[in-house]
Amino acid sequence: MTSAVIGHYAPDFELPGTDGSVHHLAKYLQTFRAIGVVIMGNHCPYVQSYLDRLKCIQTEFFHQGVTLIGINPNDDNQCPEDSFDAMKSFVIEHQLNFPYLRDVTQDVAQGFGAKWTPEVFLIDQAGLIRYGGAIDDSPQTPDAVTVRYLRDAIEQLLAGRGEVGSTTAVGCPVKWRQPQQQ
């Protein structure tokens, strides 16, 4: 698995969204100053704990030219609750305010070097990864957050500060497809 590196180009993607559209990173780069790709899945309690915070980040920064994009790479053979149909229900149930895409081949998640759900990668308008890792320092207790990694990275990027670093994400392991038995 190739790991995305801070300061290198993000893997391009063209993925189906729960909204019925195909989403292409290049089109987002034409429109937004920054894109936060959130590797996520429906079943992960860490993702569920972060949903309200992610929706707040989307609302707060959208009009400043920033958007989040959720991408679910989990193998739905191992986790049927991460199927594309289940993702559509998840969007409605949790009233997501950002696109939620399906990475059925897992190529995009592998290209980012993702290991966890949730794990975020902040991309600048040139397509370079400027931050990778955790959303904040309190995955399961929103009231205990002391460091807002993603928010801080977005603010630094919008202020023109280039590379803003990385942290270690905490969550559920990405459910990779198992090789077919012969």
Secondary structure, 3 states (H helix, E strand, C coil): CCCCCCCCECCCCEEEECCCCEEEHHHHHHHCCEEEEEECCCCCHHHHHHHHHHHHHHHHHHCCCEEEEEEECCCCCCCHHHCHHHHHHHHHHHCCCCCEEECCCCHHHHHHCCCEECEEEEEECCCEEEEEECCCCCCCCHHHCCCCHHHHHHHHHHCCCCCCEECCCCCEECCCCCCCCC
